[in-house]
């Protein structure tokens, strides 16, 4: 039977943090630990979904912020006029 759970961790990673999972290994469930070198792991697998979500969400946020700016412009204009009237005059 092949391994059902494979834990990949750097060599420096303390064993006591994952030994509970490794101790689950028996004849029906195989657990294996793979020691890896220290470095960046799965960088592209983490970056690609983020890039896709940001690319797809960009038009939504641009439109949302543009409309929010249109709604808040009169309020900001009133506040500036109030400050000018209160402190300047």
N, C-alpha and C positions, 0 to 999 in steps of 0.2 A: 504494500500500500504506500502511495506517495504521501508527502506531507500535506496536512490539511491547513496548518497554520505555519507561516514562515515569518519570523521576526528578523528584520534587517536593522542592525544597530552598529554604530561606530565601536571600534575596539575599546575605546576609553569609557564607554557607557557602562555604569555600574550594573553588575549582574543582579544584585538584590532588587532592583526596580522591576525586572521582568521575570524573575524566577518563579513567581506564582503562575504565570502563563506557561512557562516551560514545564513546570511540574504537573500540568494537566495531561501531559503526554502519556499514553498507554497504548495497548495493542490496537485499539479501534480509532484512536485520535493521535496523529503524529504531529508533534510540534518541533520545529527546527529553528535555531538561531544562526543567522549569517552575520559574521563580523565584516564590517566594511572599513575602508580607509576614511579618515577625516576629510570632509569636503562638502561641496554642494551636492545634494541628492535630489533628484526629481525636479530640478529647476524648471524645465520646460513644461512638465505636467502641471505645475502650479501656476505658471505664467500664462499659458494659453487660455484657460477659461477666464481668467481675469481680463486679459486683453479683449477677448470676444465680448464679454459683458460690458466693458467700458465703451467699446466701439458701438455696440447696439444701443446703449443707454445715452450716448452723447447727444443725439438730436432731441431726445425727450427733455433732458436737463437744460439744454440751450433754450428751447421754447419755454420751458417753465420759468427760468430765470428772466427771460426777456419780458414775459407777461407780469412777473412779480415786480420788475423794475418799472413797468408802465403804471402799475397800480400804486407803487410807493412814491413815484415822482411828485405828485401833488402834495403828499404829506410832507416830504422833505422840503419842498418849496415853501410850504406854510411855516415849517420850523425855522428855516433860514430867515424868512421875513420877520418872524416873531423875535428871533435873536437880534436881528438888525434894529428892529423897532425898540426893543427893551434896552439894549446896551449901547447902541450908537446914538440914539436920539436922546 
